[in-house]
Amino acid sequence: MTTAAVAKPIRHISKPACTTTIARVGHTDARWYVVDAAGKTLGRLASAIAMRLMGKHKPTYTSHIDTGDFIVVLNTAKIKVSGKKLDQRQYEYYTYYPGGKGTATLKELLARKPNLVMEMAVKRMLPKTKLGEQMGRKLKCYADEKHPHASQQPAKLELP
């Protein structure tokens, strides 16, 4: 008996059943969006913005490529938080002078630097890598309605 007589026919698939699109550097379309933070909850808005900055809302999301959009956040001074967070939430800072370590409550920080509160909330939800820093640079926060990004023609975006 020969083994060649029992050979099975080879079947070729003309097209694979599913294909995966992997984004490449420079082949992504980063769009500009404007988000109004007046009356919105800090954490919920920050998590939605972080997802947009990472690009997880797009079908071409790739974990090692920055596929996110640019986000301009307006009215960060009018953001709200639930419970007693305004008085109980503490933020530490250091001025790089001797004895320059201190803490500030969320209420003090919102009065003094409202943009910093939103930036810290969003950037702490991004990856802690160089790619995460690159994603964080696409976030632009402003305390009121005015912003210098009109030439990019940002679209209005409704987030929770």
TACOR-V804710 format. One record per pair of residues at least 4 apart in sequence whose ideal C-beta (glycine too) atoms are under 7 Angstrom apart, sorted by the first residue. I is the first residue (numbers start at 1). J is the second residue. If there is no record, write none. Layout:
i->(I I)
j->(J J)
This chain:
i->(21 22 23 23 23 23 23 23 24 25 28 28 30 30 30 31 31 32 32 32 32 32 32 32 33 33 33 33 33 33 34 34 34 34 34 35 35 35 35 35 36 36 37 37 37 37 37 37 37 37 38 38 39 39 40 40 41 41 41 41 42 42 42 42 43 43 44 44 45 45 45 46 46 46 46 46 47 47 48 48 48 49 49 49 49 49 49 50 50 50 50 51 51 52 52 52 52 53 53 53 53 53 53 54 54 54 55 55 55 55 56 58 60 61 62 66 66 66 68 68 70 71 71 72 72 72 72 73 73 73 73 74 74 74 75 75 76 76 76 76 76 76 76 77 77 77 79 81 81 81 84 85 85 86 86 87 87 89 89 90 90 91 91 91 92 93 93 94 94 95 96 104 104 106 106 107 108 109 109 109 110 110 114 115 115 115 115 116 117 118 118 119 119 119 120 122 122 123 126 126 126 127 127 128 130 131 132 133 140 140 142 142 149)
j->(60 62 27 28 60 62 65 67 65 65 65 67 68 69 70 69 155 69 70 72 149 152 153 154 69 71 72 154 155 157 72 74 154 156 157 49 71 73 157 159 74 75 45 73 74 75 76 78 79 118 75 78 78 80 45 79 45 80 81 82 46 79 81 121 47 121 48 160 49 159 160 50 118 121 122 125 51 125 52 159 160 53 71 73 122 139 159 54 122 125 126 56 57 57 68 69 71 68 71 126 135 138 139 68 126 135 61 66 67 68 61 67 67 67 67 131 134 135 135 138 138 138 139 140 147 149 154 118 140 141 142 142 145 147 144 145 114 115 117 118 141 142 143 110 114 143 118 85 86 106 88 89 106 106 107 105 107 105 106 103 105 103 104 109 103 102 104 100 101 100 100 108 109 110 117 111 112 113 116 117 114 117 143 119 141 142 143 120 121 122 141 123 139 141 124 126 139 136 132 135 136 131 132 132 134 135 136 137 147 149 146 147 154)
